[in-house]
């Protein structure tokens, strides 16, 4: 049923599970606005934090998978990247555009976010917020309840759907204002700031950059694989070497058609996954050839094992 028939004002709130987004929902609900939290998941971040925070606050969360479109902005960000591989402005823009589509289709009155002016170096400056509003085609339709009093009036305020007096004027990196609001709204479980997006991780960013340079057509599976183990390239072969038991299991789960798995059978050692990005030869065999791949995988298992028996038994599987 369309929300247009509902009496209450309805807002779609971008919800990361961080304190700011929880506060955005609480501030709107305090004005009796039907605030629906929505979060996004991709190859580089999950909905886990948002789901836990929503559950802790008794909120019914909507999750949208944006893996495909997000991957394409990670490869080609129009507005550059942050300190690592994080294309934050394009990412925010993408989320806002998707939220804008939901708003138009489902009859929400406006979009809200937990953004705080000047809190993040890249994406929460006045200029970046203006870019996001303009390029999403949603000028006047995005309310930022925590900083609204420092920003231009939105349509929701002009039309009396939201009372500006019940909004805030927080800015900067200090969390003092948010913590005071958390107290006011009785929020006891305060999530730690940050975390969640692996694109901000320096080591992962280095790996992803190398993948991008070597294989510009890489897919989401490849980006996900780089979250695990040690990654070593040899020509067109990517070897991922597990560092612990959990990673051994993860590599087995992540193996896809064409991948090679190497698992020591009679000694403790790492599982190794090798993915070939090489072309096929006339016989449909991937280059480098299987002999080279087998040798590479076995060498890595031996090299990263503490004690290798004189006759090592390594199970080799070509998926
Ligand atoms: S940190 Fe990651 S999830 Fe957050 S805006 Fe930047 S790219 Fe997007």
Boltz pocket constraint, residues with backbone or C-beta under 6 A from the ligand:
constraints:
  - pocket:
      binder: B
      contacts: [[A, 45], [A, 85], [A, 86], [A, 87], [A, 88], [A, 89], [A, 91], [A, 92], [A, 123], [A, 197], [A, 198], [A, 199], [A, 200]]
      max_distance: 6.0
